[in-house]
Amino acid sequence: MIEVGGFTFTYAGGTSPALRAIDLRIPQGQLCAVLGRNGAGKSTLCYALSGFVPHFFHGDLQGEIVVAGRSISDTPLSDLAGEIGLVFQNPFNQI
């Protein structure tokens, strides 16, 4: 299960939040798509759900994201990788 509560994130050096006050709950086993216009924060949300925010992309984080009972802020990225994955838009970025 994924639970997001009041999640706001501003990238380091940013002047305004990339995401603001996101509340979301995705039950275990449910398929979910993230859709929106360019610049809406889709990639940032996916980075946050997979733990890249805050462990790789740094900035001001408020609120909480819990994946499979683990807080993304308190759980190492390597441990989160066993619970949630991310496929980048450009496959060469993953290789």
DRENPA-3360 file (N, C-alpha, C; in nm, 2 decimals, always signed):
BEGIN
1 = MIEVGGFT = +0.08/-0.12/+0.00/+0.00/+0.00/+0.00/+0.09/+0.12/+0.00 ~ +0.04/+0.23/-0.07/+0.11/+0.35/-0.07/+0.02/+0.46/-0.01 ~ +0.07/+0.53/+0.09/+0.00/+0.64/+0.15/+0.08/+0.77/+0.15 ~ +0.02/+0.87/+0.10/+0.08/+1.00/+0.09/+0.00/+1.10/+0.17 ~ +0.06/+1.18/+0.26/-0.02/+1.27/+0.34/+0.05/+1.41/+0.34 ~ -0.02/+1.51/+0.29/+0.03/+1.64/+0.29/+0.17/+1.66/+0.23 ~ +0.20/+1.59/+0.13/+0.34/+1.59/+0.07/+0.36/+1.71/-0.01 ~ +0.46/+1.79/+0.02/+0.50/+1.90/-0.05/+0.65/+1.89/-0.07;
9 = FTYAGGTS = +0.70/+1.92/-0.19/+0.85/+1.91/-0.22/+0.89/+2.02/-0.31 ~ +1.00/+2.09/-0.26/+1.07/+2.19/-0.34/+1.21/+2.15/-0.36 ~ +1.25/+2.14/-0.48/+1.39/+2.10/-0.51/+1.49/+2.20/-0.45 ~ +1.61/+2.15/-0.42/+1.71/+2.23/-0.37/+1.74/+2.34/-0.47 ~ +1.74/+2.47/-0.42/+1.76/+2.58/-0.51/+1.64/+2.63/-0.58 ~ +1.53/+2.56/-0.57/+1.40/+2.59/-0.63/+1.33/+2.71/-0.55 ~ +1.25/+2.78/-0.62/+1.18/+2.89/-0.55/+1.03/+2.86/-0.52 ~ +0.98/+2.76/-0.58/+0.84/+2.72/-0.55/+0.83/+2.57/-0.55;
17 = PALRAIDL = +0.73/+2.51/-0.48/+0.72/+2.36/-0.48/+0.69/+2.30/-0.61 ~ +0.75/+2.19/-0.64/+0.72/+2.11/-0.76/+0.59/+2.03/-0.73 ~ +0.56/+2.00/-0.61/+0.44/+1.94/-0.56/+0.39/+2.00/-0.44 ~ +0.26/+2.02/-0.42/+0.21/+2.09/-0.30/+0.09/+2.02/-0.25 ~ +0.11/+1.98/-0.12/+0.00/+1.92/-0.04/-0.07/+1.80/-0.11 ~ +0.00/+1.70/-0.15/-0.05/+1.59/-0.21/-0.10/+1.49/-0.11 ~ -0.22/+1.44/-0.12/-0.28/+1.34/-0.04/-0.33/+1.23/-0.14 ~ -0.28/+1.10/-0.11/-0.31/+0.99/-0.20/-0.30/+0.86/-0.12;
25 = RIPQGQLC = -0.39/+0.77/-0.16/-0.38/+0.63/-0.11/-0.40/+0.53/-0.22 ~ -0.31/+0.44/-0.24/-0.32/+0.34/-0.34/-0.31/+0.20/-0.27 ~ -0.42/+0.13/-0.27/-0.42/+0.00/-0.20/-0.33/-0.10/-0.26 ~ -0.28/-0.20/-0.19/-0.20/-0.30/-0.24/-0.26/-0.37/-0.36 ~ -0.19/-0.40/-0.46/-0.24/-0.47/-0.58/-0.31/-0.38/-0.68 ~ -0.34/-0.26/-0.65/-0.41/-0.17/-0.74/-0.31/-0.11/-0.84 ~ -0.35/-0.11/-0.97/-0.27/-0.05/-1.08/-0.31/+0.10/-1.08 ~ -0.21/+0.19/-1.10/-0.24/+0.33/-1.09/-0.16/+0.40/-1.20;
33 = AVLGRNGA = -0.21/+0.49/-1.27/-0.14/+0.57/-1.38/-0.13/+0.71/-1.33 ~ -0.02/+0.78/-1.36/+0.00/+0.92/-1.33/+0.00/+1.00/-1.46 ~ -0.10/+1.08/-1.47/-0.12/+1.15/-1.60/-0.13/+1.30/-1.57 ~ -0.08/+1.38/-1.67/-0.09/+1.53/-1.65/-0.01/+1.60/-1.76 ~ -0.02/+1.73/-1.76/+0.05/+1.81/-1.86/+0.20/+1.82/-1.82 ~ +0.28/+1.86/-1.92/+0.42/+1.89/-1.89/+0.44/+1.98/-1.78 ~ +0.53/+1.95/-1.69/+0.55/+2.04/-1.57/+0.46/+2.03/-1.46 ~ +0.37/+1.93/-1.46/+0.27/+1.92/-1.36/+0.32/+1.85/-1.23;
41 = GKSTLCYA = +0.44/+1.78/-1.24/+0.49/+1.72/-1.13/+0.48/+1.57/-1.13 ~ +0.45/+1.51/-1.24/+0.44/+1.36/-1.25/+0.57/+1.29/-1.22 ~ +0.68/+1.34/-1.28/+0.81/+1.27/-1.25/+0.85/+1.29/-1.11 ~ +0.83/+1.41/-1.05/+0.86/+1.43/-0.91/+0.78/+1.34/-0.82 ~ +0.65/+1.32/-0.85/+0.57/+1.23/-0.77/+0.63/+1.09/-0.78 ~ +0.66/+1.04/-0.90/+0.71/+0.91/-0.91/+0.85/+0.90/-0.84 ~ +0.93/+1.00/-0.85/+1.06/+1.00/-0.78/+1.04/+0.99/-0.63 ~ +0.94/+1.06/-0.58/+0.91/+1.05/-0.44/+0.86/+0.92/-0.40;
49 = LSGFVPHF = +0.77/+0.86/-0.47/+0.71/+0.73/-0.44/+0.81/+0.62/-0.44 ~ +0.91/+0.63/-0.52/+1.02/+0.53/-0.53/+1.14/+0.56/-0.44 ~ +1.14/+0.67/-0.37/+1.24/+0.70/-0.27/+1.36/+0.79/-0.33 ~ +1.36/+0.81/-0.46/+1.46/+0.90/-0.52/+1.46/+1.04/-0.45 ~ +1.34/+1.09/-0.42/+1.32/+1.20/-0.33/+1.29/+1.14/-0.20 ~ +1.37/+1.16/-0.10/+1.47/+1.26/-0.08/+1.61/+1.21/-0.09 ~ +1.63/+1.08/-0.12/+1.77/+1.02/-0.11/+1.86/+1.06/-0.23 ~ +1.81/+1.09/-0.34/+1.89/+1.13/-0.46/+1.86/+1.28/-0.49;
57 = FHGDLQGE = +1.74/+1.31/-0.51/+1.70/+1.45/-0.53/+1.67/+1.52/-0.40 ~ +1.75/+1.62/-0.36/+1.74/+1.68/-0.23/+1.66/+1.81/-0.24 ~ +1.60/+1.85/-0.13/+1.53/+1.97/-0.12/+1.45/+1.98/+0.01 ~ +1.35/+2.06/+0.01/+1.26/+2.08/+0.12/+1.14/+1.99/+0.11 ~ +1.13/+1.89/+0.20/+1.02/+1.79/+0.20/+0.94/+1.82/+0.32 ~ +0.80/+1.82/+0.30/+0.71/+1.83/+0.41/+0.61/+1.72/+0.38 ~ +0.55/+1.67/+0.49/+0.45/+1.56/+0.48/+0.52/+1.43/+0.48 ~ +0.44/+1.33/+0.44/+0.49/+1.19/+0.46/+0.45/+1.10/+0.34;
65 = IVVAGRSI = +0.54/+1.01/+0.30/+0.50/+0.91/+0.21/+0.54/+0.77/+0.27 ~ +0.45/+0.68/+0.27/+0.47/+0.55/+0.33/+0.45/+0.44/+0.22 ~ +0.55/+0.36/+0.19/+0.53/+0.25/+0.09/+0.55/+0.12/+0.17 ~ +0.45/+0.03/+0.16/+0.46/-0.10/+0.22/+0.50/-0.09/+0.37 ~ +0.44/+0.01/+0.44/+0.46/+0.03/+0.58/+0.60/+0.10/+0.62 ~ +0.67/+0.15/+0.52/+0.80/+0.21/+0.54/+0.80/+0.36/+0.49 ~ +0.85/+0.44/+0.58/+0.86/+0.59/+0.54/+0.97/+0.60/+0.44 ~ +0.95/+0.67/+0.33/+1.05/+0.69/+0.23/+1.17/+0.77/+0.29;
73 = SDTPLSDL = +1.14/+0.86/+0.38/+1.24/+0.94/+0.44/+1.34/+0.87/+0.53 ~ +1.29/+0.76/+0.60/+1.36/+0.69/+0.70/+1.42/+0.56/+0.64 ~ +1.38/+0.52/+0.52/+1.42/+0.39/+0.47/+1.52/+0.41/+0.36 ~ +1.64/+0.34/+0.36/+1.74/+0.35/+0.25/+1.68/+0.32/+0.12 ~ +1.73/+0.39/+0.02/+1.68/+0.36/-0.12/+1.69/+0.22/-0.16 ~ +1.80/+0.15/-0.12/+1.82/+0.01/-0.16/+1.71/-0.08/-0.10 ~ +1.66/-0.04/+0.02/+1.56/-0.12/+0.08/+1.42/-0.10/+0.01 ~ +1.40/+0.03/-0.03/+1.27/+0.06/-0.10/+1.26/-0.01/-0.23;
81 = AGEIGLVF = +1.38/-0.03/-0.30/+1.38/-0.09/-0.43/+1.31/-0.23/-0.43 ~ +1.31/-0.30/-0.32/+1.24/-0.43/-0.31/+1.09/-0.42/-0.31 ~ +1.04/-0.30/-0.28/+0.90/-0.28/-0.27/+0.83/-0.20/-0.38 ~ +0.91/-0.11/-0.45/+0.85/-0.03/-0.55/+0.96/+0.00/-0.65 ~ +0.92/+0.00/-0.78/+1.02/+0.03/-0.89/+0.98/+0.15/-0.97 ~ +1.07/+0.20/-1.05/+1.04/+0.31/-1.14/+1.10/+0.28/-1.27 ~ +1.03/+0.29/-1.38/+1.08/+0.28/-1.52/+1.08/+0.42/-1.57 ~ +1.20/+0.46/-1.61/+1.22/+0.60/-1.66/+1.17/+0.61/-1.81;
89 = QNPFNQI = +1.13/+0.73/-1.85/+1.08/+0.75/-1.98/+1.18/+0.72/-2.09 ~ +1.31/+0.75/-2.06/+1.41/+0.72/-2.16/+1.49/+0.59/-2.11 ~ +1.48/+0.48/-2.17/+1.54/+0.36/-2.12/+1.69/+0.37/-2.10 ~ +1.76/+0.45/-2.18/+1.90/+0.47/-2.17/+1.94/+0.53/-2.04 ~ +1.85/+0.60/-1.97/+1.88/+0.65/-1.84/+1.89/+0.54/-1.73 ~ +1.84/+0.42/-1.76/+1.84/+0.32/-1.66/+1.95/+0.22/-1.68 ~ +2.01/+0.22/-1.79/+2.12/+0.12/-1.82/+2.25/+0.16/-1.75;
% end
